[in-house]
Amino acid sequence: IACRGNGETTVSATISFASKVAGIKVFVTGGIGGVHRQGESRKPKVPQGSYFCVFNFVFIKLLGLNRTRYKTPVAVVCAGVKSILDIPRTLEYLVRPSYSARAYSTDEFPAFFTPKSG
């Protein structure tokens, strides 16, 4: 922003910015990250000296969303979890006191581009 260039932020960074800087209460995004398929057997590629701690190859974005949610009262509306991820395990992670995962007009959580996740 300061350099007047293009850029992007993670969902958690956008929530933090929206709440603290702009006073926004509802944030809408395409899809959220989550738990990778076969995450427990994959080793994440984390740069040496990095301060990130990854457990079971959970997207850092989702961990950040969890940390951010405790500090900021922002509702996140999305098209669902990205379909390349492990949706059932991601939903297990989301069903915690800090989240309220809901689907509109369906009994099944959507998978970003599709109304049903299987």
MDAnalysis code that builds the backbone (N, CA, C; Angstrom):
import MDAnalysis as mda
import numpy as np

u = mda.Universe.empty(354, n_residues=118, atom_resindex=np.repeat(np.arange(118), 3), trajectory=True)
u.add_TopologyAttr("name", ["N", "CA", "C"] * 118)
u.add_TopologyAttr("resid", np.arange(1, 119))
u.add_TopologyAttr("resname", ["ILE", "ALA", "CYS", "ARG", "GLY", "ASN", "GLY", "GLU", "THR", "THR", "VAL", "SER", "ALA", "THR", "ILE", "SER", "PHE", "ALA", "SER", "LYS", "VAL", "ALA", "GLY", "ILE", "LYS", "VAL", "PHE", "VAL", "THR", "GLY", "GLY", "ILE", "GLY", "GLY", "VAL", "HIS", "ARG", "GLN", "GLY", "GLU", "SER", "ARG", "LYS", "PRO", "LYS", "VAL", "PRO", "GLN", "GLY", "SER", "TYR", "PHE", "CYS", "VAL", "PHE", "ASN", "PHE", "VAL", "PHE", "ILE", "LYS", "LEU", "LEU", "GLY", "LEU", "ASN", "ARG", "THR", "ARG", "TYR", "LYS", "THR", "PRO", "VAL", "ALA", "VAL", "VAL", "CYS", "ALA", "GLY", "VAL", "LYS", "SER", "ILE", "LEU", "ASP", "ILE", "PRO", "ARG", "THR", "LEU", "GLU", "TYR", "LEU", "VAL", "ARG", "PRO", "SER", "TYR", "SER", "ALA", "ARG", "ALA", "TYR", "SER", "THR", "ASP", "GLU", "PHE", "PRO", "ALA", "PHE", "PHE", "THR", "PRO", "LYS", "SER", "GLY"])
u.atoms.positions = np.array([
    [0.833, -1.180, 0.000],
    [0.000, 0.000, 0.000],
    [0.880, 1.247, 0.000],
    [1.900, 1.239, 0.855],
    [2.772, 2.409, 0.958],
    [3.520, 2.672, -0.345],
    [3.849, 1.602, -1.084],
    [4.577, 1.741, -2.348],
    [3.638, 1.877, -3.536],
    [2.338, 1.886, -3.282],
    [1.309, 1.970, -4.319],
    [1.398, 0.817, -5.312],
    [1.748, -0.358, -4.794],
    [1.859, -1.537, -5.641],
    [0.760, -2.535, -5.350],
    [0.791, -3.628, -6.082],
    [-0.157, -4.711, -5.858],
    [0.359, -5.618, -4.754],
    [-0.535, -6.321, -4.121],
    [-0.129, -7.245, -3.075],
    [-1.293, -8.101, -2.644],
    [-1.028, -8.963, -1.694],
    [-2.085, -9.813, -1.166],
    [-1.815, -10.055, 0.307],
    [-2.858, -10.449, 1.009],
    [-2.710, -10.801, 2.414],
    [-3.395, -12.137, 2.656],
    [-3.032, -12.785, 3.726],
    [-3.731, -14.000, 4.124],
    [-5.069, -13.589, 4.735],
    [-5.944, -14.558, 4.912],
    [-7.232, -14.275, 5.537],
    [-7.019, -13.700, 6.936],
    [-6.109, -14.296, 7.700],
    [-5.887, -13.820, 9.070],
    [-5.324, -12.400, 9.092],
    [-4.432, -12.070, 8.168],
    [-3.894, -10.708, 8.114],
    [-4.980, -9.714, 7.727],
    [-5.844, -10.111, 6.814],
    [-6.937, -9.236, 6.400],
    [-7.911, -8.999, 7.550],
    [-8.194, -10.045, 8.327],
    [-9.074, -9.901, 9.490],
    [-8.475, -8.901, 10.475],
    [-7.196, -9.048, 10.745],
    [-6.530, -8.162, 11.692],
    [-6.578, -6.715, 11.203],
    [-6.245, -6.512, 9.939],
    [-6.270, -5.168, 9.349],
    [-7.689, -4.604, 9.358],
    [-8.653, -5.421, 8.945],
    [-10.048, -4.972, 8.864],
    [-10.561, -4.514, 10.220],
    [-10.219, -5.247, 11.249],
    [-10.718, -4.934, 12.583],
    [-9.999, -3.745, 13.213],
    [-8.676, -3.790, 13.183],
    [-7.896, -2.787, 13.906],
    [-7.800, -1.450, 13.182],
    [-7.718, -1.487, 11.852],
    [-7.505, -0.254, 11.098],
    [-8.810, 0.317, 10.551],
    [-9.641, -0.548, 9.993],
    [-10.830, -0.066, 9.291],
    [-12.129, -0.243, 10.067],
    [-12.117, -0.982, 11.170],
    [-13.333, -1.196, 11.942],
    [-14.367, -2.058, 11.242],
    [-13.932, -2.896, 10.323],
    [-14.832, -3.769, 9.557],
    [-15.231, -4.962, 10.417],
    [-16.502, -5.329, 10.398],
    [-17.012, -6.433, 11.217],
    [-17.258, -7.713, 10.426],
    [-17.416, -7.611, 9.095],
    [-17.664, -8.787, 8.252],
    [-16.685, -8.750, 7.087],
    [-15.992, -9.855, 6.867],
    [-15.001, -9.975, 5.795],
    [-15.402, -11.138, 4.893],
    [-15.418, -10.914, 3.581],
    [-15.810, -11.950, 2.625],
    [-14.597, -12.319, 1.778],
    [-14.367, -13.630, 1.615],
    [-13.246, -14.118, 0.815],
    [-13.691, -15.313, -0.014],
    [-12.880, -15.718, -0.965],
    [-13.213, -16.873, -1.804],
    [-13.194, -18.162, -1.013],
    [-12.030, -18.658, -0.725],
    [-11.899, -19.903, 0.029],
    [-10.844, -19.761, 1.099],
    [-10.967, -20.575, 2.128],
    [-9.968, -20.552, 3.192],
    [-9.081, -21.781, 3.073],
    [-7.903, -21.701, 3.638],
    [-6.986, -22.836, 3.665],
    [-7.408, -23.833, 4.723],
    [-6.589, -24.837, 4.931],
    [-6.931, -25.842, 5.923],
    [-5.875, -26.912, 6.040],
    [-6.296, -28.088, 6.429],
    [-5.394, -29.215, 6.649],
    [-5.120, -29.903, 5.314],
    [-3.854, -30.144, 5.026],
    [-3.476, -30.838, 3.792],
    [-3.862, -32.310, 3.850],
    [-4.125, -32.886, 2.691],
    [-4.356, -34.335, 2.619],
    [-3.056, -35.035, 2.988],
    [-3.144, -36.102, 3.752],
    [-1.984, -36.858, 4.240],
    [-1.011, -35.943, 4.984],
    [-1.564, -34.961, 5.664],
    [-0.741, -33.967, 6.351],
    [0.168, -34.539, 7.408],
    [-0.288, -35.590, 8.095],
    [0.541, -36.140, 9.167],
    [1.773, -36.865, 8.642],
    [1.775, -37.249, 7.352],
    [2.921, -37.977, 6.806],
    [3.820, -37.088, 5.953],
    [3.444, -35.842, 5.742],
    [4.242, -34.934, 4.925],
    [5.047, -34.005, 5.813],
    [6.236, -33.695, 5.373],
    [7.090, -32.763, 6.107],
    [6.964, -31.388, 5.454],
    [6.587, -30.380, 6.217],
    [6.478, -29.046, 5.630],
    [7.843, -28.476, 5.287],
    [7.900, -27.642, 4.253],
    [9.137, -26.973, 3.873],
    [9.134, -25.606, 4.547],
    [9.758, -25.541, 5.692],
    [9.827, -24.300, 6.454],
    [11.270, -23.823, 6.421],
    [11.514, -22.571, 6.016],
    [12.888, -22.070, 5.960],
    [13.576, -22.162, 7.313],
    [14.867, -22.487, 7.278],
    [15.631, -22.588, 8.517],
    [15.641, -21.236, 9.214],
    [15.445, -21.260, 10.509],
    [15.392, -20.028, 11.269],
    [14.012, -19.393, 11.294],
    [13.046, -20.035, 10.640],
    [11.696, -19.493, 10.612],
    [11.063, -19.593, 11.989],
    [10.203, -18.651, 12.315],
    [9.541, -18.675, 13.614],
    [8.215, -19.416, 13.570],
    [7.846, -19.955, 12.406],
    [6.594, -20.695, 12.296],
    [6.752, -22.103, 12.846],
    [5.762, -22.583, 13.529],
    [5.730, -23.959, 14.012],
    [4.537, -24.635, 13.360],
    [4.779, -25.652, 12.561],
    [3.706, -26.312, 11.829],
    [3.470, -27.690, 12.430],
    [2.248, -27.985, 12.819],
    [1.887, -29.275, 13.386],
    [0.981, -30.010, 12.419],
    [1.367, -31.228, 12.046],
    [0.592, -32.041, 11.112],
    [0.302, -31.315, 9.803],
    [1.212, -30.513, 9.371],
    [1.139, -29.805, 8.091],
    [-0.169, -29.041, 7.927],
    [-0.590, -28.378, 8.980],
    [-1.769, -27.517, 8.919],
    [-1.331, -26.192, 8.313],
    [-2.115, -25.663, 7.406],
    [-1.772, -24.379, 6.807],
    [-1.513, -23.344, 7.890],
    [-0.430, -22.620, 7.745],
    [-0.121, -21.552, 8.681],
    [-1.250, -20.526, 8.663],
    [-1.890, -20.356, 7.512],
    [-3.006, -19.417, 7.412],
    [-4.125, -19.792, 8.377],
    [-4.415, -21.088, 8.476],
    [-5.490, -21.525, 9.359],
    [-5.097, -21.322, 10.813],
    [-3.835, -21.583, 11.127],
    [-3.353, -21.325, 12.484],
    [-3.423, -19.833, 12.789],
    [-3.066, -19.032, 11.809],
    [-3.144, -17.581, 11.987],
    [-4.569, -17.115, 12.161],
    [-5.481, -17.717, 11.421],
    [-6.898, -17.389, 11.553],
    [-7.363, -17.686, 12.964],
    [-6.898, -18.792, 13.534],
    [-7.268, -19.159, 14.895],
    [-6.746, -18.126, 15.893],
    [-5.488, -17.739, 15.761],
    [-4.913, -16.756, 16.683],
    [-5.599, -15.401, 16.530],
    [-5.866, -15.008, 15.287],
    [-6.468, -13.711, 15.023],
    [-7.892, -13.645, 15.544],
    [-8.628, -14.724, 15.404],
    [-10.045, -14.749, 15.766],
    [-10.261, -14.444, 17.248],
    [-9.331, -14.850, 18.101],
    [-9.472, -14.574, 19.526],
    [-9.351, -13.086, 19.828],
    [-8.648, -12.355, 18.984],
    [-8.361, -10.956, 19.252],
    [-9.299, -9.996, 18.528],
    [-9.944, -10.437, 17.456],
    [-10.743, -9.536, 16.643],
    [-12.136, -10.092, 16.394],
    [-13.165, -9.296, 16.637],
    [-14.537, -9.752, 16.407],
    [-14.975, -9.544, 14.957],
    [-14.397, -10.290, 14.033],
    [-14.728, -10.174, 12.616],
    [-15.313, -11.491, 12.130],
    [-16.452, -11.418, 11.459],
    [-17.052, -12.613, 10.859],
    [-16.445, -12.821, 9.478],
    [-16.039, -14.057, 9.178],
    [-15.477, -14.387, 7.870],
    [-16.513, -15.189, 7.096],
    [-16.913, -14.671, 5.943],
    [-17.839, -15.364, 5.056],
    [-17.017, -15.838, 3.871],
    [-17.097, -17.143, 3.563],
    [-16.291, -17.665, 2.460],
    [-17.088, -18.672, 1.645],
    [-16.545, -19.028, 0.488],
    [-17.182, -20.010, -0.383],
    [-16.884, -21.428, 0.067],
    [-16.089, -21.595, 1.092],
    [-15.771, -22.917, 1.619],
    [-14.282, -23.141, 1.722],
    [-13.942, -24.359, 2.099],
    [-12.549, -24.774, 2.202],
    [-12.058, -25.122, 0.800],
    [-10.821, -24.779, 0.496],
    [-10.272, -25.115, -0.820],
    [-10.334, -26.623, -1.028],
    [-10.853, -27.030, -2.173],
    [-11.173, -28.437, -2.421],
    [-9.958, -29.347, -2.528],
    [-8.772, -28.806, -2.680],
    [-7.578, -29.653, -2.752],
    [-7.125, -30.108, -1.370],
    [-7.755, -29.583, -0.326],
    [-7.361, -29.894, 1.046],
    [-8.224, -31.004, 1.630],
    [-7.869, -31.443, 2.814],
    [-8.629, -32.476, 3.528],
    [-9.779, -31.777, 4.252],
    [-10.938, -31.740, 3.611],
    [-12.071, -30.969, 4.129],
    [-12.596, -31.513, 5.455],
    [-12.812, -32.830, 5.602],
    [-13.299, -33.323, 6.901],
    [-12.367, -32.973, 8.063],
    [-11.057, -33.110, 7.860],
    [-10.111, -32.781, 8.940],
    [-10.060, -31.279, 9.192],
    [-10.207, -30.494, 8.136],
    [-10.244, -29.045, 8.308],
    [-11.459, -28.641, 9.130],
    [-12.604, -29.248, 8.836],
    [-13.817, -28.935, 9.602],
    [-13.681, -29.366, 11.056],
    [-12.997, -30.484, 11.297],
    [-12.737, -30.899, 12.684],
    [-11.935, -29.816, 13.405],
    [-10.973, -29.248, 12.705],
    [-10.149, -28.197, 13.290],
    [-10.973, -26.933, 13.537],
    [-11.906, -26.652, 12.629],
    [-12.711, -25.441, 12.747],
    [-13.781, -25.532, 13.827],
    [-14.190, -26.740, 14.192],
    [-15.233, -26.892, 15.206],
    [-14.581, -26.773, 16.583],
    [-14.321, -25.556, 16.955],
    [-13.687, -25.221, 18.229],
    [-14.398, -24.002, 18.792],
    [-14.167, -23.700, 20.049],
    [-14.879, -22.558, 20.642],
    [-14.672, -21.230, 19.919],
    [-13.555, -21.063, 19.216],
    [-13.292, -19.781, 18.562],
    [-13.996, -19.636, 17.218],
    [-14.598, -20.699, 16.715],
    [-15.225, -20.666, 15.395],
    [-16.695, -21.029, 15.467],
    [-17.404, -20.607, 14.453],
    [-18.765, -21.054, 14.226],
    [-18.855, -21.338, 12.734],
    [-18.653, -22.578, 12.334],
    [-18.676, -22.954, 10.918],
    [-20.105, -23.311, 10.526],
    [-20.655, -22.565, 9.589],
    [-22.026, -22.770, 9.138],
    [-22.071, -22.787, 7.616],
    [-23.057, -23.470, 7.069],
    [-23.289, -23.486, 5.622],
    [-24.700, -22.970, 5.369],
    [-24.863, -22.162, 4.341],
    [-26.150, -21.549, 4.037],
    [-26.939, -22.405, 3.048],
    [-28.165, -22.706, 3.369],
    [-29.103, -23.447, 2.512],
    [-28.628, -24.843, 2.136],
    [-27.825, -25.463, 2.975],
    [-27.357, -26.823, 2.712],
    [-26.961, -27.469, 4.038],
    [-26.963, -28.787, 4.046],
    [-26.510, -29.514, 5.233],
    [-25.046, -29.911, 5.118],
    [-24.435, -29.624, 3.979],
    [-23.055, -30.023, 3.727],
    [-22.183, -28.788, 3.525],
    [-21.002, -28.808, 4.119],
    [-20.095, -27.668, 3.986],
    [-19.572, -27.602, 2.554],
    [-19.611, -26.436, 1.911],
    [-19.168, -26.339, 0.515],
    [-17.653, -26.451, 0.365],
    [-17.231, -26.800, -0.846],
    [-15.810, -26.968, -1.151],
    [-15.357, -25.920, -2.160],
    [-15.423, -24.676, -1.789],
    [-14.954, -23.538, -2.564],
    [-15.690, -23.392, -3.893],
    [-15.381, -24.206, -4.909],
    [-16.042, -24.087, -6.206],
    [-17.307, -24.926, -6.317],
    [-17.510, -25.859, -5.417],
    [-18.660, -26.760, -5.515],
    [-19.545, -26.632, -4.276],
    [-20.867, -26.793, -4.452],
    [-21.763, -26.650, -3.301],
    [-21.693, -27.806, -2.315],
    [-21.142, -28.939, -2.740],
    [-21.029, -30.105, -1.862],
    [-19.583, -30.576, -1.817],
    [-19.173, -31.014, -0.640],
    [-17.780, -31.446, -0.488],
    [-17.628, -32.955, -0.394],
    [-18.735, -33.667, -0.425],
    [-18.652, -35.133, -0.398],
    [-18.511, -35.622, 0.960],
])
